[in-house]
Amino acid sequence: MNEKLHTLFLSNIKLLAYVDRAICCFRMSMYDRALEMISLTGDGISGICDAVIKDRDYFSDFSTESVEEILTKLLDAKQSRDYTLLADLYEMQLAPFICSVQETIIKREDLLVFDEDSYKKNIKTMRAKIDVSMLRYDADLPAATEPGSEAYLAHEDERERFRVNRNALLEEPMLPEQLLAQGYTVEFTSSGLMTLRAPLPATDADEQPGSKRKAKTASTDKAAGSIYLHTNMRVINEGFMLAGSWYSKGIAEYDVVGLGLGYHAAELVNLAPSARINVYESDMNIIKLYCAFTDAGLLMDQNVFIIYDPDMQLLEKKLEEDRKSRKVCIHYPSFRRMPHTPKLSELVPWSGLVEKC
């Protein structure tokens, strides 16, 4: 893949993110935020249009006239300050155009989706991030026993064993064949970012009383026992809408249930940059896939804490605390794959009904 195409591909990812955020803000009558996003799209729009018009052999599916028509309509709507029309044009013409260009590049190029050096660096940073997160988690909990007591020492010993085992899991080689056999797959979306399909637990994949689904087993139908954690289309748009439904003024701390590939958590960071955001994940494979197939931007934010919680007991303890300035945010696809503790299940009372539909 030549340098110009690679630069265009990465630029389009950023451009589409601004476009989707602008569309959502327009629809919610947040015109100041929408226009702020639009102000960031200028170079990206010029770049993609110039590239498509100049390289007619590569982008033969797009006519010069159609590209120029999109530009003209956008400019006219912006100059007339018709923001309803501008949002429509962004959603119905510009966003599909960007996705089509991305899909053309994905089909024609051998894109590098896994960089081993970057993955190893992210894993090292993730280990440090989780260590800091656990220290912060412990500091927030009221002491159950006196320091130095037998119960306290036993607790510390158990926590140290957990840390060692967790780090051993984190540092195990990520074997694609093994992950595929277990039902994990990573795929390009039309935006150029990745989506992830992951296996459901046996209790979810198997037939349950009152369920209309047939029993599924890994040996007969691997795909039947797995679900997508994110859309196959515009993942930033999905993440922004979900984070927007979570965001509330006055909330100082968010507990996000489920990491996935981090899009929803990253958008929440953008909406609440000063809030503390705790991300709970029960599946070490998801944490490793996040390190392998994203820019791992959450690892760089000091207000984001990632907590590996295989049985969700740590979150269960947190839910016992005062919640006046805190909020629990459920990423439902991740929730479906997690152990359902009593308090966690109370947060999604409709999940049982949904699973039987």
VEXROMI-273885 format. One record per residue (C-alpha): z, y, x; residue number from 1; residue in one letter. Coordinates in nm, 2 decimals. Layout:
<nodes>
<z=Z&y=Y&x=X&pos=NUM&code=a>;
...
</nodes>
This chain:
<nodes>
<z=0.00&y=0.00&x=0.00&pos=1&code=m>;
<z=-0.10&y=0.33&x=0.15&pos=2&code=n>;
<z=0.14&y=0.62&x=0.20&pos=3&code=e>;
<z=-0.01&y=0.84&x=-0.06&pos=4&code=k>;
<z=0.01&y=0.58&x=-0.34&pos=5&code=l>;
<z=0.36&y=0.49&x=-0.24&pos=6&code=h>;
<z=0.47&y=0.86&x=-0.25&pos=7&code=t>;
<z=0.30&y=0.90&x=-0.59&pos=8&code=l>;
<z=0.47&y=0.59&x=-0.73&pos=9&code=f>;
<z=0.81&y=0.71&x=-0.63&pos=10&code=l>;
<z=0.74&y=1.07&x=-0.75&pos=11&code=s>;
<z=0.63&y=0.93&x=-1.09&pos=12&code=n>;
<z=0.97&y=0.75&x=-1.13&pos=13&code=i>;
<z=1.15&y=1.08&x=-1.09&pos=14&code=k>;
<z=0.90&y=1.26&x=-1.31&pos=15&code=l>;
<z=0.94&y=1.02&x=-1.59&pos=16&code=l>;
<z=1.32&y=1.04&x=-1.57&pos=17&code=a>;
<z=1.30&y=1.42&x=-1.62&pos=18&code=y>;
<z=1.04&y=1.38&x=-1.90&pos=19&code=v>;
<z=1.26&y=1.13&x=-2.09&pos=20&code=d>;
<z=1.57&y=1.34&x=-2.05&pos=21&code=r>;
<z=1.38&y=1.65&x=-2.17&pos=22&code=a>;
<z=1.26&y=1.46&x=-2.48&pos=23&code=i>;
<z=1.61&y=1.34&x=-2.57&pos=24&code=c>;
<z=1.75&y=1.69&x=-2.52&pos=25&code=c>;
<z=1.48&y=1.85&x=-2.74&pos=26&code=f>;
<z=1.55&y=1.59&x=-3.02&pos=27&code=r>;
<z=1.92&y=1.68&x=-3.00&pos=28&code=m>;
<z=1.84&y=2.06&x=-3.01&pos=29&code=s>;
<z=1.98&y=2.09&x=-2.66&pos=30&code=m>;
<z=1.70&y=2.33&x=-2.57&pos=31&code=y>;
<z=1.87&y=2.48&x=-2.26&pos=32&code=d>;
<z=1.91&y=2.13&x=-2.10&pos=33&code=r>;
<z=1.56&y=2.03&x=-2.21&pos=34&code=a>;
<z=1.40&y=2.34&x=-2.05&pos=35&code=l>;
<z=1.61&y=2.27&x=-1.74&pos=36&code=e>;
<z=1.45&y=1.92&x=-1.72&pos=37&code=m>;
<z=1.10&y=2.06&x=-1.78&pos=38&code=i>;
<z=1.14&y=2.31&x=-1.50&pos=39&code=s>;
<z=1.18&y=2.01&x=-1.27&pos=40&code=l>;
<z=0.86&y=1.84&x=-1.38&pos=41&code=t>;
<z=0.60&y=2.10&x=-1.26&pos=42&code=g>;
<z=0.53&y=1.95&x=-0.92&pos=43&code=d>;
<z=0.53&y=1.60&x=-1.05&pos=44&code=g>;
<z=0.28&y=1.67&x=-1.32&pos=45&code=i>;
<z=0.05&y=1.85&x=-1.08&pos=46&code=s>;
<z=0.08&y=1.56&x=-0.83&pos=47&code=g>;
<z=0.00&y=1.28&x=-1.07&pos=48&code=i>;
<z=-0.29&y=1.47&x=-1.23&pos=49&code=c>;
<z=-0.44&y=1.57&x=-0.89&pos=50&code=d>;
<z=-0.41&y=1.21&x=-0.77&pos=51&code=a>;
<z=-0.58&y=1.06&x=-1.07&pos=52&code=v>;
<z=-0.87&y=1.32&x=-1.07&pos=53&code=i>;
<z=-0.94&y=1.30&x=-0.70&pos=54&code=k>;
<z=-0.93&y=0.92&x=-0.66&pos=55&code=d>;
<z=-1.18&y=0.82&x=-0.93&pos=56&code=r>;
<z=-1.25&y=0.48&x=-0.78&pos=57&code=d>;
<z=-0.88&y=0.37&x=-0.80&pos=58&code=y>;
<z=-0.79&y=0.54&x=-1.13&pos=59&code=f>;
<z=-1.12&y=0.46&x=-1.30&pos=60&code=s>;
<z=-0.94&y=0.38&x=-1.63&pos=61&code=d>;
<z=-0.85&y=0.75&x=-1.67&pos=62&code=f>;
<z=-1.11&y=1.01&x=-1.74&pos=63&code=s>;
<z=-1.09&y=1.36&x=-1.59&pos=64&code=t>;
<z=-1.14&y=1.51&x=-1.93&pos=65&code=e>;
<z=-0.84&y=1.32&x=-2.08&pos=66&code=s>;
<z=-0.61&y=1.43&x=-1.79&pos=67&code=v>;
<z=-0.72&y=1.79&x=-1.82&pos=68&code=e>;
<z=-0.67&y=1.78&x=-2.20&pos=69&code=e>;
<z=-0.31&y=1.67&x=-2.15&pos=70&code=i>;
<z=-0.25&y=1.96&x=-1.91&pos=71&code=l>;
<z=-0.40&y=2.21&x=-2.14&pos=72&code=t>;
<z=-0.20&y=2.10&x=-2.44&pos=73&code=k>;
<z=0.12&y=2.10&x=-2.25&pos=74&code=l>;
<z=0.05&y=2.45&x=-2.12&pos=75&code=l>;
<z=-0.04&y=2.59&x=-2.46&pos=76&code=d>;
<z=0.27&y=2.44&x=-2.63&pos=77&code=a>;
<z=0.50&y=2.58&x=-2.35&pos=78&code=k>;
<z=0.34&y=2.93&x=-2.36&pos=79&code=q>;
<z=0.38&y=2.94&x=-2.74&pos=80&code=s>;
<z=0.74&y=2.81&x=-2.72&pos=81&code=r>;
<z=0.67&y=2.55&x=-2.97&pos=82&code=d>;
<z=0.93&y=2.31&x=-2.85&pos=83&code=y>;
<z=0.89&y=2.06&x=-3.13&pos=84&code=t>;
<z=0.52&y=2.02&x=-3.03&pos=85&code=l>;
<z=0.61&y=2.02&x=-2.66&pos=86&code=l>;
<z=0.85&y=1.73&x=-2.72&pos=87&code=a>;
<z=0.59&y=1.54&x=-2.91&pos=88&code=d>;
<z=0.33&y=1.59&x=-2.63&pos=89&code=l>;
<z=0.58&y=1.48&x=-2.37&pos=90&code=y>;
<z=0.67&y=1.17&x=-2.57&pos=91&code=e>;
<z=0.33&y=1.07&x=-2.71&pos=92&code=m>;
<z=0.09&y=1.17&x=-2.43&pos=93&code=q>;
<z=0.26&y=1.26&x=-2.10&pos=94&code=l>;
<z=0.51&y=0.97&x=-2.08&pos=95&code=a>;
<z=0.25&y=0.70&x=-2.18&pos=96&code=p>;
<z=0.01&y=0.85&x=-1.92&pos=97&code=f>;
<z=0.27&y=0.83&x=-1.64&pos=98&code=i>;
<z=0.36&y=0.47&x=-1.74&pos=99&code=c>;
<z=-0.01&y=0.38&x=-1.74&pos=100&code=s>;
<z=-0.05&y=0.51&x=-1.39&pos=101&code=v>;
<z=0.26&y=0.32&x=-1.28&pos=102&code=q>;
<z=0.13&y=0.00&x=-1.43&pos=103&code=e>;
<z=-0.20&y=0.05&x=-1.26&pos=104&code=t>;
<z=-0.03&y=0.07&x=-0.92&pos=105&code=i>;
<z=0.20&y=-0.22&x=-0.99&pos=106&code=i>;
<z=-0.10&y=-0.44&x=-1.08&pos=107&code=k>;
<z=-0.31&y=-0.35&x=-0.78&pos=108&code=r>;
<z=-0.06&y=-0.32&x=-0.50&pos=109&code=e>;
<z=0.18&y=-0.55&x=-0.32&pos=110&code=d>;
<z=0.49&y=-0.35&x=-0.38&pos=111&code=l>;
<z=0.79&y=-0.41&x=-0.16&pos=112&code=l>;
<z=1.08&y=-0.48&x=-0.41&pos=113&code=v>;
<z=1.33&y=-0.63&x=-0.17&pos=114&code=f>;
<z=1.43&y=-0.48&x=0.16&pos=115&code=d>;
<z=1.67&y=-0.70&x=0.35&pos=116&code=e>;
<z=1.81&y=-0.43&x=0.57&pos=117&code=d>;
<z=1.87&y=-0.20&x=0.28&pos=118&code=s>;
<z=2.04&y=-0.48&x=0.09&pos=119&code=y>;
<z=2.27&y=-0.57&x=0.37&pos=120&code=k>;
<z=2.37&y=-0.20&x=0.41&pos=121&code=k>;
<z=2.43&y=-0.17&x=0.03&pos=122&code=n>;
<z=2.64&y=-0.49&x=0.04&pos=123&code=i>;
<z=2.86&y=-0.34&x=0.31&pos=124&code=k>;
<z=2.90&y=-0.02&x=0.12&pos=125&code=t>;
<z=2.97&y=-0.21&x=-0.20&pos=126&code=m>;
<z=3.25&y=-0.41&x=-0.03&pos=127&code=r>;
<z=3.41&y=-0.08&x=0.08&pos=128&code=a>;
<z=3.36&y=0.07&x=-0.27&pos=129&code=k>;
<z=3.52&y=-0.22&x=-0.44&pos=130&code=i>;
<z=3.82&y=-0.22&x=-0.20&pos=131&code=d>;
<z=3.88&y=0.15&x=-0.27&pos=132&code=v>;
<z=3.84&y=0.09&x=-0.64&pos=133&code=s>;
<z=4.10&y=-0.18&x=-0.64&pos=134&code=m>;
<z=4.34&y=0.04&x=-0.45&pos=135&code=l>;
<z=4.29&y=0.32&x=-0.70&pos=136&code=r>;
<z=4.33&y=0.06&x=-0.98&pos=137&code=y>;
<z=4.66&y=-0.06&x=-0.84&pos=138&code=d>;
<z=4.79&y=0.29&x=-0.79&pos=139&code=a>;
<z=4.73&y=0.37&x=-1.16&pos=140&code=d>;
<z=4.92&y=0.08&x=-1.29&pos=141&code=l>;
<z=5.30&y=0.10&x=-1.34&pos=142&code=p>;
<z=5.49&y=-0.12&x=-1.10&pos=143&code=a>;
<z=5.57&y=-0.45&x=-1.27&pos=144&code=a>;
<z=5.83&y=-0.55&x=-1.01&pos=145&code=t>;
<z=6.03&y=-0.39&x=-0.73&pos=146&code=e>;
<z=5.85&y=-0.37&x=-0.39&pos=147&code=p>;
<z=5.98&y=-0.64&x=-0.16&pos=148&code=g>;
<z=6.10&y=-0.87&x=-0.44&pos=149&code=s>;
<z=5.98&y=-1.23&x=-0.46&pos=150&code=e>;
<z=5.76&y=-1.16&x=-0.76&pos=151&code=a>;
<z=5.61&y=-0.86&x=-0.58&pos=152&code=y>;
<z=5.53&y=-1.06&x=-0.27&pos=153&code=l>;
<z=5.38&y=-1.34&x=-0.48&pos=154&code=a>;
<z=5.16&y=-1.08&x=-0.66&pos=155&code=h>;
<z=5.04&y=-0.93&x=-0.33&pos=156&code=e>;
<z=4.96&y=-1.28&x=-0.19&pos=157&code=d>;
<z=4.76&y=-1.36&x=-0.50&pos=158&code=e>;
<z=4.57&y=-1.03&x=-0.48&pos=159&code=r>;
<z=4.49&y=-1.08&x=-0.11&pos=160&code=e>;
<z=4.35&y=-1.43&x=-0.18&pos=161&code=r>;
<z=4.14&y=-1.27&x=-0.46&pos=162&code=f>;
<z=4.01&y=-1.01&x=-0.22&pos=163&code=r>;
<z=3.91&y=-1.27&x=0.04&pos=164&code=v>;
<z=3.74&y=-1.49&x=-0.21&pos=165&code=n>;
<z=3.56&y=-1.19&x=-0.36&pos=166&code=r>;
<z=3.43&y=-1.07&x=-0.02&pos=167&code=n>;
<z=3.31&y=-1.42&x=0.06&pos=168&code=a>;
<z=3.11&y=-1.43&x=-0.26&pos=169&code=l>;
<z=2.97&y=-1.09&x=-0.20&pos=170&code=l>;
<z=2.86&y=-1.18&x=0.15&pos=171&code=e>;
<z=2.70&y=-1.51&x=0.06&pos=172&code=e>;
<z=2.32&y=-1.50&x=0.11&pos=173&code=p>;
<z=2.13&y=-1.41&x=-0.20&pos=174&code=m>;
<z=1.89&y=-1.70&x=-0.25&pos=175&code=l>;
<z=1.60&y=-1.62&x=-0.50&pos=176&code=p>;
<z=1.54&y=-1.98&x=-0.58&pos=177&code=e>;
<z=1.90&y=-2.03&x=-0.67&pos=178&code=q>;
<z=1.91&y=-1.73&x=-0.89&pos=179&code=l>;
<z=1.59&y=-1.82&x=-1.06&pos=180&code=l>;
<z=1.73&y=-2.17&x=-1.13&pos=181&code=a>;
<z=2.04&y=-2.01&x=-1.29&pos=182&code=q>;
<z=1.83&y=-1.79&x=-1.51&pos=183&code=g>;
<z=1.82&y=-1.46&x=-1.33&pos=184&code=y>;
<z=1.49&y=-1.27&x=-1.30&pos=185&code=t>;
<z=1.41&y=-0.92&x=-1.18&pos=186&code=v>;
<z=1.09&y=-0.75&x=-1.31&pos=187&code=e>;
<z=0.91&y=-0.42&x=-1.29&pos=188&code=f>;
<z=0.92&y=-0.20&x=-1.59&pos=189&code=t>;
<z=0.64&y=0.03&x=-1.69&pos=190&code=s>;
<z=0.84&y=0.32&x=-1.54&pos=191&code=s>;
<z=0.83&y=0.16&x=-1.19&pos=192&code=g>;
<z=1.20&y=0.08&x=-1.19&pos=193&code=l>;
<z=1.34&y=-0.27&x=-1.23&pos=194&code=m>;
<z=1.49&y=-0.45&x=-1.52&pos=195&code=t>;
<z=1.70&y=-0.77&x=-1.51&pos=196&code=l>;
<z=1.72&y=-1.08&x=-1.72&pos=197&code=r>;
<z=2.04&y=-1.28&x=-1.68&pos=198&code=a>;
<z=2.18&y=-1.61&x=-1.83&pos=199&code=p>;
<z=2.42&y=-1.61&x=-2.12&pos=200&code=l>;
<z=2.74&y=-1.81&x=-2.09&pos=201&code=p>;
<z=2.73&y=-2.16&x=-2.23&pos=202&code=a>;
<z=2.93&y=-2.07&x=-2.53&pos=203&code=t>;
<z=2.67&y=-1.80&x=-2.62&pos=204&code=d>;
<z=2.37&y=-2.01&x=-2.55&pos=205&code=a>;
<z=2.48&y=-2.31&x=-2.74&pos=206&code=d>;
<z=2.48&y=-2.35&x=-3.11&pos=207&code=e>;
<z=2.79&y=-2.20&x=-3.28&pos=208&code=q>;
<z=2.93&y=-2.26&x=-3.63&pos=209&code=p>;
<z=2.75&y=-2.05&x=-3.88&pos=210&code=g>;
<z=2.48&y=-1.95&x=-3.63&pos=211&code=s>;
<z=2.11&y=-1.98&x=-3.73&pos=212&code=k>;
<z=2.01&y=-2.04&x=-3.36&pos=213&code=r>;
<z=1.93&y=-2.38&x=-3.24&pos=214&code=k>;
<z=2.13&y=-2.53&x=-2.95&pos=215&code=a>;
<z=1.98&y=-2.42&x=-2.61&pos=216&code=k>;
<z=2.03&y=-2.59&x=-2.27&pos=217&code=t>;
<z=1.92&y=-2.48&x=-1.93&pos=218&code=a>;
<z=1.73&y=-2.81&x=-1.88&pos=219&code=s>;
<z=1.52&y=-2.77&x=-2.19&pos=220&code=t>;
<z=1.46&y=-2.39&x=-2.21&pos=221&code=d>;
<z=1.61&y=-2.17&x=-1.94&pos=222&code=k>;
<z=1.47&y=-1.85&x=-2.10&pos=223&code=a>;
<z=1.64&y=-1.93&x=-2.43&pos=224&code=a>;
<z=1.98&y=-1.90&x=-2.26&pos=225&code=g>;
<z=1.92&y=-1.56&x=-2.10&pos=226&code=s>;
<z=1.88&y=-1.19&x=-2.21&pos=227&code=i>;
<z=1.74&y=-0.87&x=-2.07&pos=228&code=y>;
<z=2.01&y=-0.62&x=-1.97&pos=229&code=l>;
<z=1.77&y=-0.33&x=-1.98&pos=230&code=h>;
<z=1.44&y=-0.24&x=-2.15&pos=231&code=t>;
<z=1.11&y=-0.34&x=-2.00&pos=232&code=n>;
<z=0.98&y=0.01&x=-2.06&pos=233&code=m>;
<z=1.15&y=0.34&x=-1.97&pos=234&code=r>;
<z=1.49&y=0.24&x=-1.85&pos=235&code=v>;
<z=1.61&y=0.60&x=-1.77&pos=236&code=i>;
<z=1.54&y=0.70&x=-2.13&pos=237&code=n>;
<z=1.74&y=0.41&x=-2.25&pos=238&code=e>;
<z=2.03&y=0.48&x=-2.01&pos=239&code=g>;
<z=2.03&y=0.85&x=-2.10&pos=240&code=f>;
<z=2.05&y=0.78&x=-2.47&pos=241&code=m>;
<z=2.33&y=0.54&x=-2.42&pos=242&code=l>;
<z=2.53&y=0.76&x=-2.19&pos=243&code=a>;
<z=2.48&y=1.05&x=-2.43&pos=244&code=g>;
<z=2.64&y=0.84&x=-2.71&pos=245&code=s>;
<z=2.94&y=0.79&x=-2.48&pos=246&code=w>;
<z=2.98&y=1.14&x=-2.35&pos=247&code=y>;
<z=3.25&y=1.35&x=-2.50&pos=248&code=s>;
<z=3.40&y=1.68&x=-2.38&pos=249&code=k>;
<z=3.76&y=1.65&x=-2.27&pos=250&code=g>;
<z=3.73&y=1.30&x=-2.14&pos=251&code=i>;
<z=3.85&y=1.28&x=-1.79&pos=252&code=a>;
<z=3.80&y=0.90&x=-1.73&pos=253&code=e>;
<z=3.55&y=0.65&x=-1.86&pos=254&code=y>;
<z=3.58&y=0.27&x=-1.84&pos=255&code=d>;
<z=3.23&y=0.13&x=-1.85&pos=256&code=v>;
<z=3.21&y=-0.24&x=-1.93&pos=257&code=v>;
<z=2.91&y=-0.38&x=-1.75&pos=258&code=g>;
<z=2.72&y=-0.27&x=-1.44&pos=259&code=l>;
<z=2.37&y=-0.42&x=-1.50&pos=260&code=g>;
<z=2.14&y=-0.23&x=-1.27&pos=261&code=l>;
<z=2.35&y=0.08&x=-1.32&pos=262&code=g>;
<z=2.11&y=0.30&x=-1.52&pos=263&code=y>;
<z=2.36&y=0.38&x=-1.80&pos=264&code=h>;
<z=2.64&y=0.45&x=-1.56&pos=265&code=a>;
<z=2.43&y=0.67&x=-1.34&pos=266&code=a>;
<z=2.32&y=0.88&x=-1.65&pos=267&code=e>;
<z=2.69&y=0.91&x=-1.75&pos=268&code=l>;
<z=2.76&y=1.04&x=-1.40&pos=269&code=v>;
<z=2.49&y=1.31&x=-1.46&pos=270&code=n>;
<z=2.64&y=1.41&x=-1.79&pos=271&code=l>;
<z=3.01&y=1.40&x=-1.67&pos=272&code=a>;
<z=2.99&y=1.48&x=-1.30&pos=273&code=p>;
<z=3.36&y=1.56&x=-1.26&pos=274&code=s>;
<z=3.49&y=1.26&x=-1.46&pos=275&code=a>;
<z=3.62&y=0.95&x=-1.31&pos=276&code=r>;
<z=3.40&y=0.65&x=-1.40&pos=277&code=i>;
<z=3.53&y=0.29&x=-1.36&pos=278&code=n>;
<z=3.26&y=0.03&x=-1.39&pos=279&code=v>;
<z=3.39&y=-0.33&x=-1.46&pos=280&code=y>;
<z=3.16&y=-0.62&x=-1.38&pos=281&code=e>;
<z=3.25&y=-0.99&x=-1.42&pos=282&code=s>;
<z=2.94&y=-1.14&x=-1.25&pos=283&code=d>;
<z=2.91&y=-1.12&x=-0.87&pos=284&code=m>;
<z=2.54&y=-1.20&x=-0.89&pos=285&code=n>;
<z=2.49&y=-0.88&x=-1.10&pos=286&code=i>;
<z=2.66&y=-0.68&x=-0.83&pos=287&code=i>;
<z=2.44&y=-0.83&x=-0.56&pos=288&code=k>;
<z=2.13&y=-0.78&x=-0.76&pos=289&code=l>;
<z=2.23&y=-0.41&x=-0.81&pos=290&code=y>;
<z=2.25&y=-0.38&x=-0.43&pos=291&code=c>;
<z=1.91&y=-0.55&x=-0.38&pos=292&code=a>;
<z=1.69&y=-0.39&x=-0.64&pos=293&code=f>;
<z=1.81&y=-0.03&x=-0.70&pos=294&code=t>;
<z=1.88&y=0.27&x=-0.49&pos=295&code=d>;
<z=2.25&y=0.19&x=-0.53&pos=296&code=a>;
<z=2.32&y=0.56&x=-0.60&pos=297&code=g>;
<z=2.66&y=0.48&x=-0.77&pos=298&code=l>;
<z=2.79&y=0.37&x=-0.43&pos=299&code=l>;
<z=2.76&y=0.72&x=-0.29&pos=300&code=m>;
<z=2.96&y=0.89&x=-0.57&pos=301&code=d>;
<z=3.33&y=0.94&x=-0.50&pos=302&code=q>;
<z=3.41&y=0.96&x=-0.87&pos=303&code=n>;
<z=3.26&y=0.62&x=-0.94&pos=304&code=v>;
<z=3.48&y=0.31&x=-0.90&pos=305&code=f>;
<z=3.33&y=-0.04&x=-0.92&pos=306&code=i>;
<z=3.58&y=-0.32&x=-1.01&pos=307&code=i>;
<z=3.49&y=-0.69&x=-0.99&pos=308&code=y>;
<z=3.68&y=-0.85&x=-1.28&pos=309&code=d>;
<z=3.56&y=-1.21&x=-1.33&pos=310&code=p>;
<z=3.80&y=-1.29&x=-1.62&pos=311&code=d>;
<z=3.83&y=-0.93&x=-1.75&pos=312&code=m>;
<z=4.21&y=-0.94&x=-1.71&pos=313&code=q>;
<z=4.21&y=-0.62&x=-1.51&pos=314&code=l>;
<z=4.04&y=-0.43&x=-1.78&pos=315&code=l>;
<z=4.27&y=-0.60&x=-2.04&pos=316&code=e>;
<z=4.57&y=-0.44&x=-1.85&pos=317&code=k>;
<z=4.40&y=-0.10&x=-1.85&pos=318&code=k>;
<z=4.35&y=-0.11&x=-2.22&pos=319&code=l>;
<z=4.73&y=-0.12&x=-2.27&pos=320&code=e>;
<z=4.75&y=0.24&x=-2.13&pos=321&code=e>;
<z=4.75&y=0.57&x=-2.31&pos=322&code=d>;
<z=4.39&y=0.65&x=-2.40&pos=323&code=r>;
<z=4.40&y=1.02&x=-2.50&pos=324&code=k>;
<z=4.18&y=1.14&x=-2.22&pos=325&code=s>;
<z=4.01&y=0.81&x=-2.15&pos=326&code=r>;
<z=3.72&y=0.63&x=-2.32&pos=327&code=k>;
<z=3.59&y=0.27&x=-2.30&pos=328&code=v>;
<z=3.21&y=0.24&x=-2.31&pos=329&code=c>;
<z=3.05&y=-0.09&x=-2.38&pos=330&code=i>;
<z=2.72&y=-0.19&x=-2.24&pos=331&code=h>;
<z=2.65&y=-0.45&x=-2.50&pos=332&code=y>;
<z=2.41&y=-0.68&x=-2.32&pos=333&code=p>;
<z=2.66&y=-0.70&x=-2.04&pos=334&code=s>;
<z=2.94&y=-0.75&x=-2.29&pos=335&code=f>;
<z=2.77&y=-1.06&x=-2.43&pos=336&code=r>;
<z=2.79&y=-1.23&x=-2.09&pos=337&code=r>;
<z=3.15&y=-1.15&x=-2.02&pos=338&code=m>;
<z=3.47&y=-1.33&x=-2.10&pos=339&code=p>;
<z=3.60&y=-1.18&x=-2.43&pos=340&code=h>;
<z=3.96&y=-1.10&x=-2.40&pos=341&code=t>;
<z=4.15&y=-1.02&x=-2.72&pos=342&code=p>;
<z=4.16&y=-0.64&x=-2.66&pos=343&code=k>;
<z=3.81&y=-0.63&x=-2.53&pos=344&code=l>;
<z=3.68&y=-0.81&x=-2.85&pos=345&code=s>;
<z=3.87&y=-0.55&x=-3.06&pos=346&code=e>;
<z=3.65&y=-0.28&x=-2.91&pos=347&code=l>;
<z=3.34&y=-0.45&x=-3.05&pos=348&code=v>;
<z=3.45&y=-0.58&x=-3.39&pos=349&code=p>;
<z=3.09&y=-0.62&x=-3.51&pos=350&code=w>;
<z=2.98&y=-0.85&x=-3.22&pos=351&code=s>;
<z=3.06&y=-1.17&x=-3.40&pos=352&code=g>;
<z=2.84&y=-1.07&x=-3.70&pos=353&code=l>;
<z=2.56&y=-0.96&x=-3.48&pos=354&code=v>;
<z=2.55&y=-1.29&x=-3.29&pos=355&code=e>;
<z=2.52&y=-1.48&x=-3.62&pos=356&code=k>;
<z=2.22&y=-1.28&x=-3.74&pos=357&code=c>;
</nodes>
